[in-house]
Amino acid sequence: MSFLRAGGRAGSTDPQIAGFQIADLQTTKVPRVRRPRAGRRVNGLVCMLVCLLIAAGSAVPATAQQNRGKGKPAAKKPAPPKIRLPESVRRAPKSTMKVTGVGRSSRSEAQLMAAEIDRLIERALVQGGQLPNDMTDDSTFVRRVYLDVAGRIPTLQETQAFLDSDDPMKREDLIDQLLGSPDSVSHFYNVWADTLRIVDRPQPNIIGNPFSHYVKEAIRTNKPYDDWVYEMLTADGKSWTNPAVGYQLRDDGMALPYIDNTVRVFLGTQIGCAQCHDHPFADWTQYQFYELAAFTAGVRTRIQRGDPGFEKQNPAQKLINQAKNDFDKGRVPGYFQRLARANTYVVSEKPRKLRLPKDYAYTDAKPGEVVEPAVPWGEVPDSNQFKTPRQKFAAWLTSPENPQFSKMIANRLWRQFTGVGLVEPVDDFNDDNPPSNEAMMEYLATAMVDTGFDMKQWMRGVLYSKTYQRESAVYDPTSDEPFLYAGPAIRRMSAEQVWDSMLTLAVVNPMPFQRPSAKDYAEVVDIDFSKITYQQLKQQSETFRDTYFAAGYNRSLNQHAYKGNVLCRASELPSPAPSQHFLRQFGQGDRETINGAELSATVPQILAMFNGPITHVMLEAGSSIVDNVSSERTVRDRIDAVFLSVLSRRPSSIDRGVASSELKREQTRPHVAFGNIIWALLNTREFMFIH
């Protein structure tokens, strides 16, 4: 059955309802509500249900309301609705990726880490005159941990299995399972894509997609964090032969911003001001900035004269000039030009000196003077003294002896799971912005080093803790009082979490395809300029056009689309999504700034949830939630299935009463009533926020 096809809700845009929604998304505080006449307190969720169901009622066509209750003859049984969802998302995936998880033998180490976290947090709470919150119930926990680790809400079956289990270790077992799941790879890729500003086209002729695959592979294999960062900072080659170079190509042609971004992302220190003058608020000088930038001054990103195939003329331009004689009116297609020019981007390192700018105005050096590489604190590890400057920089930055490196990743991940960093903003460590719990910060950084920068083992310790598993708390970023972690802060889902959760409700297979690997790209786009002929390049460019050139690639995705929306997890979609896409409406950044995602509410978000295509897709015939609810035999079980699917909990007695009233109101069209209930729940704070 199709829950909405027969009429019903279809998405009210009543201004009062929309206004309530905007306020609902902008605050995490539960609004006060009057006691009903019966004397019982009605929670915010039920108020929302009542409002939305009233709105849904107003959307029922007048003829349907007029005919209700009249002795009309029974209508002829309608034909089964046409299933309009792509077949690829309605069948179970044939195979899933193999993911490196966490070992059973190291569980005790994670438990000890969790105990120490709880000790340090509870000590701070006592000192601050607070008590820790109670532990969450199983419904809240299962939803929270799926969103935080898998990036989506659990399915109906996953929720039921967890709630029905009486295994005393089921929480730890679930954490371990999720850390080793393909879902975790997808989710943490989204997290890092926002941090590393991953885009498909950093520059018009750079093919950035292989770097996306590299980041996903690092997460899938649980590559030690220090090794991963070192690789990105020192990689050589083309993006599809050594995709780690994608990090350096992201800031191609911007040598000084590259240093600024790198230090901010991996050391949590904002030194951008020192690029032009001494930092006004921190102990950073312009000269120190240039000393650090001198380490990477020798990085080049283009082929050079003398490289294979590069003699008197740039080989890409030479082939493009030939093409002008072959194509009508000399108009060389974009796919041909892009393929040729993409092969000129090759990262390497050659000796090169960095000089101070001509307008350098301080007395410690002269304008235009050569700057020797030097680190602002600590020392380059002895084992790297005879390596290249770039390798020395990477070795210093990722060293276990560099406390800022371990503190930064610990603070970033701690914020990911608790909603608030020990240092806020998360990448602004400085003397005037100390951690809210210094002992906790030191411990988490030490634990990261002790695990060998094994991020999954470290995350396991945090997730095992009572601190993580307590009831949530309200965080007011404008308060002068530090957040002491009586429980994780209530926070809104990211755009990717909302999208992936909607897909969880709508489809059986939320990943009908995956982004091509670096190897896939290499087979299509790699060129050896010293050997390739014009005709060979022309033929290869046509293959590129039909596979990975944007127009052809996007057409191939449409086989998985519903009403123009490709039904696949956010990690596999174009990066970033188009400006009008659901993901961008809900705050996915344009990937031009570090952690540029937005969580504030907007009117387009309200409209998208009220009546957007992604809201409709889950109420189509053949969707997961339709099939799950329809398979239940009793009305009570169907109501349970709706609440367990959308909110990961069973309905309260008040919830059940409101839902039953809607079913009675639409007793001749129960499919419409269930559609209204699902739609109402999707538009609640309880769905949109991580509690």
DOGU-751539 format. One line per field, with one value per residue (C-alpha): residue number from 1; residue in one letter; x, y, z. Coordinates in steps of 0.25 Angstrom, whole numbers. Example, Ala and Ser with C-alpha at 12.3 -4.5 7.8 and 13.67 -1.06 7.14 Angstrom:
! DOGU-751539
num	c(1,2)
residuo	c(A,S)
xx	c(49,55)
yy	c(-18,-4)
zz	c(31,29)
! end
This chain:
! DOGU-751539
num	c(1,2,3,4,5,6,7,8,9,10,11,12,13,14,15,16,17,18,19,20,21,22,23,24,25,26,27,28,29,30,31,32,33,34,35,36,37,38,39,40,41,42,43,44,45,46,47,48,49,50,51,52,53,54,55,56,57,58,59,60,61,62,63,64,65,66,67,68,69,70,71,72,73,74,75,76,77,78,79,80,81,82,83,84,85,86,87,88,89,90,91,92,93,94,95,96,97,98,99,100,101,102,103,104,105,106,107,108,109,110,111,112,113,114,115,116,117,118,119,120,121,122,123,124,125,126,127,128,129,130,131,132,133,134,135,136,137,138,139,140,141,142,143,144,145,146,147,148,149,150,151,152,153,154,155,156,157,158,159,160,161,162,163,164,165,166,167,168,169,170,171,172,173,174,175,176,177,178,179,180,181,182,183,184,185,186,187,188,189,190,191,192,193,194,195,196,197,198,199,200,201,202,203,204,205,206,207,208,209,210,211,212,213,214,215,216,217,218,219,220,221,222,223,224,225,226,227,228,229,230,231,232,233,234,235,236,237,238,239,240,241,242,243,244,245,246,247,248,249,250,251,252,253,254,255,256,257,258,259,260,261,262,263,264,265,266,267,268,269,270,271,272,273,274,275,276,277,278,279,280,281,282,283,284,285,286,287,288,289,290,291,292,293,294,295,296,297,298,299,300,301,302,303,304,305,306,307,308,309,310,311,312,313,314,315,316,317,318,319,320,321,322,323,324,325,326,327,328,329,330,331,332,333,334,335,336,337,338,339,340,341,342,343,344,345,346,347,348,349,350,351,352,353,354,355,356,357,358,359,360,361,362,363,364,365,366,367,368,369,370,371,372,373,374,375,376,377,378,379,380,381,382,383,384,385,386,387,388,389,390,391,392,393,394,395,396,397,398,399,400,401,402,403,404,405,406,407,408,409,410,411,412,413,414,415,416,417,418,419,420,421,422,423,424,425,426,427,428,429,430,431,432,433,434,435,436,437,438,439,440,441,442,443,444,445,446,447,448,449,450,451,452,453,454,455,456,457,458,459,460,461,462,463,464,465,466,467,468,469,470,471,472,473,474,475,476,477,478,479,480,481,482,483,484,485,486,487,488,489,490,491,492,493,494,495,496,497,498,499,500,501,502,503,504,505,506,507,508,509,510,511,512,513,514,515,516,517,518,519,520,521,522,523,524,525,526,527,528,529,530,531,532,533,534,535,536,537,538,539,540,541,542,543,544,545,546,547,548,549,550,551,552,553,554,555,556,557,558,559,560,561,562,563,564,565,566,567,568,569,570,571,572,573,574,575,576,577,578,579,580,581,582,583,584,585,586,587,588,589,590,591,592,593,594,595,596,597,598,599,600,601,602,603,604,605,606,607,608,609,610,611,612,613,614,615,616,617,618,619,620,621,622,623,624,625,626,627,628,629,630,631,632,633,634,635,636,637,638,639,640,641,642,643,644,645,646,647,648,649,650,651,652,653,654,655,656,657,658,659,660,661,662,663,664,665,666,667,668,669,670,671,672,673,674,675,676,677,678,679,680,681,682,683,684,685,686,687,688,689,690,691)
residuo	c(M,S,F,L,R,A,G,G,R,A,G,S,T,D,P,Q,I,A,G,F,Q,I,A,D,L,Q,T,T,K,V,P,R,V,R,R,P,R,A,G,R,R,V,N,G,L,V,C,M,L,V,C,L,L,I,A,A,G,S,A,V,P,A,T,A,Q,Q,N,R,G,K,G,K,P,A,A,K,K,P,A,P,P,K,I,R,L,P,E,S,V,R,R,A,P,K,S,T,M,K,V,T,G,V,G,R,S,S,R,S,E,A,Q,L,M,A,A,E,I,D,R,L,I,E,R,A,L,V,Q,G,G,Q,L,P,N,D,M,T,D,D,S,T,F,V,R,R,V,Y,L,D,V,A,G,R,I,P,T,L,Q,E,T,Q,A,F,L,D,S,D,D,P,M,K,R,E,D,L,I,D,Q,L,L,G,S,P,D,S,V,S,H,F,Y,N,V,W,A,D,T,L,R,I,V,D,R,P,Q,P,N,I,I,G,N,P,F,S,H,Y,V,K,E,A,I,R,T,N,K,P,Y,D,D,W,V,Y,E,M,L,T,A,D,G,K,S,W,T,N,P,A,V,G,Y,Q,L,R,D,D,G,M,A,L,P,Y,I,D,N,T,V,R,V,F,L,G,T,Q,I,G,C,A,Q,C,H,D,H,P,F,A,D,W,T,Q,Y,Q,F,Y,E,L,A,A,F,T,A,G,V,R,T,R,I,Q,R,G,D,P,G,F,E,K,Q,N,P,A,Q,K,L,I,N,Q,A,K,N,D,F,D,K,G,R,V,P,G,Y,F,Q,R,L,A,R,A,N,T,Y,V,V,S,E,K,P,R,K,L,R,L,P,K,D,Y,A,Y,T,D,A,K,P,G,E,V,V,E,P,A,V,P,W,G,E,V,P,D,S,N,Q,F,K,T,P,R,Q,K,F,A,A,W,L,T,S,P,E,N,P,Q,F,S,K,M,I,A,N,R,L,W,R,Q,F,T,G,V,G,L,V,E,P,V,D,D,F,N,D,D,N,P,P,S,N,E,A,M,M,E,Y,L,A,T,A,M,V,D,T,G,F,D,M,K,Q,W,M,R,G,V,L,Y,S,K,T,Y,Q,R,E,S,A,V,Y,D,P,T,S,D,E,P,F,L,Y,A,G,P,A,I,R,R,M,S,A,E,Q,V,W,D,S,M,L,T,L,A,V,V,N,P,M,P,F,Q,R,P,S,A,K,D,Y,A,E,V,V,D,I,D,F,S,K,I,T,Y,Q,Q,L,K,Q,Q,S,E,T,F,R,D,T,Y,F,A,A,G,Y,N,R,S,L,N,Q,H,A,Y,K,G,N,V,L,C,R,A,S,E,L,P,S,P,A,P,S,Q,H,F,L,R,Q,F,G,Q,G,D,R,E,T,I,N,G,A,E,L,S,A,T,V,P,Q,I,L,A,M,F,N,G,P,I,T,H,V,M,L,E,A,G,S,S,I,V,D,N,V,S,S,E,R,T,V,R,D,R,I,D,A,V,F,L,S,V,L,S,R,R,P,S,S,I,D,R,G,V,A,S,S,E,L,K,R,E,Q,T,R,P,H,V,A,F,G,N,I,I,W,A,L,L,N,T,R,E,F,M,F,I,H)
xx	c(0,4,2,0,-5,-20,-20,-17,-6,2,10,3,10,1,9,6,11,23,26,25,35,45,45,45,58,65,65,68,59,46,35,26,12,-1,-7,-19,-32,-30,-18,-7,5,6,20,26,25,10,8,15,7,-6,-2,2,-9,-19,-11,-12,-27,-28,-21,-32,-40,-54,-61,-55,-59,-73,-75,-70,-80,-90,-96,-88,-87,-73,-63,-57,-44,-33,-22,-8,-1,11,24,32,45,57,59,74,70,59,67,78,92,100,112,118,131,141,144,155,148,152,157,150,164,166,152,157,167,155,147,159,159,144,146,156,148,136,145,151,137,130,141,139,124,126,135,125,114,107,103,104,91,84,88,80,69,72,63,71,84,82,78,89,100,95,95,108,115,107,102,88,76,75,65,52,59,72,64,55,67,74,62,58,72,74,89,96,108,99,103,118,115,107,118,128,119,116,131,134,122,122,112,123,132,121,119,133,136,125,132,146,140,135,149,158,149,148,142,142,148,158,162,155,165,169,161,159,151,162,165,151,154,167,160,150,160,168,155,151,165,166,180,187,184,199,202,190,193,208,204,196,207,218,211,216,210,197,184,179,193,196,182,188,193,179,181,193,185,173,181,188,195,193,205,203,188,193,201,190,180,189,193,179,173,184,189,177,185,180,192,186,187,202,203,202,207,210,197,190,184,194,209,212,220,220,235,231,220,230,239,228,224,239,237,228,233,239,226,222,209,211,220,232,241,249,239,235,228,230,241,239,224,214,210,195,194,201,190,179,185,185,170,166,169,160,148,138,142,153,144,151,141,143,145,157,163,161,166,179,181,178,190,199,196,207,212,227,237,250,259,254,256,245,247,240,230,235,226,232,232,239,253,257,259,259,249,252,262,263,256,261,251,249,238,231,232,239,248,248,250,265,261,257,269,274,260,254,248,234,237,243,231,221,230,230,215,211,221,216,225,217,206,197,195,189,181,175,170,165,158,152,146,142,133,128,122,119,115,124,139,148,154,143,144,150,162,166,176,183,187,174,165,169,162,149,155,171,172,162,169,183,177,170,183,191,181,182,197,196,187,197,187,177,165,154,160,161,146,142,147,139,126,128,128,116,119,115,103,96,84,87,89,86,98,97,109,107,108,120,119,128,120,124,118,107,103,105,100,87,90,84,87,97,91,97,91,77,78,84,73,62,68,68,53,51,60,66,79,84,97,93,106,120,129,139,153,166,169,156,160,174,169,162,169,184,193,207,211,224,216,202,197,186,177,179,176,164,158,162,155,142,143,145,133,124,129,135,133,123,111,113,115,103,94,99,94,80,76,76,68,54,48,62,68,79,75,89,97,103,117,115,108,115,124,119,104,98,93,78,80,74,88,91,78,81,94,105,116,122,135,142,145,149,137,128,115,103,93,84,69,64,51,55,58,44,38,47,42,28,27,40,43,51,39,30,40,38,23,23,19,30,38,44,35,22,26,29,17,8,14,9,-5,-11,-13,-5,7,6,6,18,25,24,29,41,44,45,48,54,44,31,19,15,0,-2,5,-3,-16,-13,-9,-22,-30,-24,-27,-41,-42,-37,-44,-47,-33,-24,-12,-14,-15,-2,5,0,6,19,20,16,28,38,35,37,49,51,54,63,72,82,78)
yy	c(0,14,23,36,32,33,47,50,59,63,73,85,99,105,117,114,100,104,115,104,96,107,109,94,93,105,100,88,92,85,95,97,92,93,82,76,76,62,66,59,65,65,65,73,61,59,74,73,60,67,80,72,62,74,80,67,67,80,74,63,67,73,62,52,59,61,46,41,34,33,20,19,6,-1,4,-6,-12,-3,-9,-11,2,3,2,14,12,7,-8,-6,0,-10,-22,-26,-23,-34,-32,-22,-17,-23,-14,-15,-14,-16,-28,-36,-38,-23,-20,-20,-8,0,-3,2,15,16,15,26,35,34,36,49,54,51,58,70,70,69,81,88,85,76,61,52,49,36,25,25,15,5,12,25,18,9,22,30,20,17,32,34,22,18,32,27,23,8,0,-6,-20,-15,-7,-19,-28,-19,-16,-30,-35,-38,-40,-31,-28,-24,-9,-13,-23,-13,-3,-13,-17,-3,1,-11,-8,-2,9,14,16,24,32,36,38,49,55,55,61,73,75,72,80,68,72,65,77,85,92,91,81,73,60,59,47,37,45,42,27,28,35,24,13,19,18,4,-2,6,12,18,33,37,28,33,48,46,39,51,61,54,46,48,45,46,46,32,25,31,37,42,54,59,66,74,77,82,95,95,108,113,109,118,115,100,102,110,99,88,93,97,83,74,83,91,104,116,123,129,144,142,140,155,160,156,149,160,150,138,136,135,144,145,140,127,125,126,117,106,109,107,92,91,101,91,84,85,80,80,73,80,82,70,60,48,54,69,74,88,89,85,71,73,86,80,69,79,88,75,73,87,82,70,76,85,99,96,94,83,76,78,64,63,75,71,57,63,74,65,57,69,69,61,64,64,71,78,87,101,113,122,137,147,156,169,177,170,180,175,177,162,160,168,167,156,149,134,127,114,103,103,97,106,96,83,77,69,54,50,39,49,58,54,54,64,77,72,59,66,75,63,55,66,69,54,51,44,54,66,67,76,66,56,66,71,58,54,67,66,52,55,66,56,47,57,69,79,79,81,92,101,104,90,95,108,103,115,120,129,117,106,92,92,79,80,66,60,66,61,47,46,51,41,29,33,31,18,12,15,25,14,23,11,6,20,22,9,14,27,19,9,20,23,38,35,26,36,44,56,70,84,91,107,111,126,122,126,113,101,89,78,66,61,55,57,70,69,73,73,63,67,68,55,48,53,48,35,33,36,26,16,17,17,6,-7,-4,10,8,2,7,12,23,18,14,20,8,9,23,19,9,20,33,30,35,33,46,39,29,33,37,47,36,28,40,43,29,29,42,36,25,36,44,32,28,38,52,59,58,44,39,47,40,27,30,33,18,19,32,35,49,54,49,38,29,26,29,43,38,33,45,57,65,75,72,82,95,91,77,73,71,86,91,84,90,82,92,96,90,103,105,95,89,98,90,98,93,105,104,110,111,102,91,92,91,80,72,76,73,69,58,50,51,45,34,26,26,20,6,-3,6,-1,5,3,-12,-13,-7,-14,-27,-26,-32,-23,-8,-8,-15,-6,7,0,-2,12,18,8,11,26,28,15,14,8,18,24,22,37,34,22,30,41,31,23,35,38,24,25,39,32,18,16,20,14,15,30,31,23,32,44,38,35,49,55,48,52,66,65,70,56,51,62,63,53,51)
zz	c(0,-2,11,4,-10,-7,-1,13,19,6,15,21,20,30,35,49,48,40,51,62,54,53,67,70,62,68,82,90,102,103,103,114,112,120,127,120,128,132,140,132,126,111,106,94,85,87,85,72,68,71,63,51,51,51,40,33,35,28,16,14,1,5,-3,5,18,13,9,22,30,18,14,1,-6,-3,-14,-23,-18,-24,-32,-24,-25,-35,-28,-33,-25,-32,-31,-27,-14,-11,-11,-1,-5,-11,-3,7,10,19,31,41,55,69,75,87,94,95,102,116,112,107,119,128,119,121,136,136,128,137,149,144,139,152,160,152,154,169,169,160,170,160,159,147,140,141,131,118,115,104,94,95,95,83,75,80,77,63,60,66,60,48,44,44,52,54,46,52,53,59,69,73,74,84,92,93,97,112,110,121,111,99,99,98,88,79,80,75,64,59,60,50,41,27,33,41,29,22,35,38,24,25,37,31,18,25,33,21,11,1,-12,-25,-33,-24,-37,-51,-56,-43,-41,-26,-26,-23,-10,-5,-7,0,12,13,11,23,31,26,30,43,38,50,50,51,39,31,33,30,17,13,16,9,-3,-17,-31,-38,-30,-35,-34,-20,-15,-2,-11,-11,2,-4,-17,-9,-7,-20,-23,-9,-1,11,13,12,24,32,29,32,46,49,45,51,63,66,65,57,51,39,44,45,30,28,42,56,62,71,81,81,83,68,59,44,44,51,41,29,37,37,23,18,21,9,0,-9,-12,-27,-33,-48,-57,-61,-73,-74,-69,-78,-90,-86,-96,-102,-100,-89,-94,-90,-98,-110,-111,-109,-120,-129,-125,-130,-144,-142,-136,-142,-142,-133,-121,-113,-103,-89,-86,-95,-89,-75,-77,-83,-73,-61,-64,-63,-48,-41,-27,-24,-15,-20,-12,-12,-3,3,4,13,6,0,10,23,33,46,50,52,37,24,13,3,12,11,23,28,33,48,57,67,78,81,71,58,62,61,52,41,42,28,21,12,18,16,22,34,36,35,45,55,53,55,66,79,85,79,90,81,71,80,88,75,70,84,85,71,74,88,83,72,83,94,86,93,92,104,96,88,77,75,67,75,85,92,105,107,103,113,113,122,129,128,134,124,112,117,119,106,98,106,103,88,88,97,87,76,70,68,67,68,80,86,82,88,102,101,96,107,118,127,123,109,112,122,119,111,116,110,106,105,96,101,116,124,132,126,121,131,124,133,120,105,100,92,78,64,54,43,29,26,38,34,20,23,34,24,15,26,27,12,6,8,2,5,-3,-17,-22,-16,-21,-31,-25,-29,-37,-45,-48,-52,-62,-69,-67,-66,-78,-81,-89,-94,-101,-104,-118,-121,-126,-114,-105,-113,-111,-96,-94,-100,-89,-79,-84,-82,-69,-59,-66,-58,-68,-72,-57,-52,-63,-58,-44,-48,-49,-34,-33,-29,-33,-36,-23,-24,-13,-7,6,6,6,-8,-14,-21,-12,-8,-12,-22,-15,-16,-11,3,9,6,11,24,25,18,15,2,7,5,20,30,37,30,32,38,49,49,45,32,25,14,24,29,15,11,24,21,7,0,-9,2,11,1,-3,10,8,-5,-8,-6,4,16,26,18,16,31,36,26,30,45,47,58,59,72,66,54,63,70,57,53,66,67,52,54,68,72,84,87,88,102,105,101,88,85,89,79,68,71,69,56,51,56,48,36,38,24,19,30,20,20,35,36,26,35,47,41,35,49,56,45,48,63,71,76,62,58,70,76,91)
! end
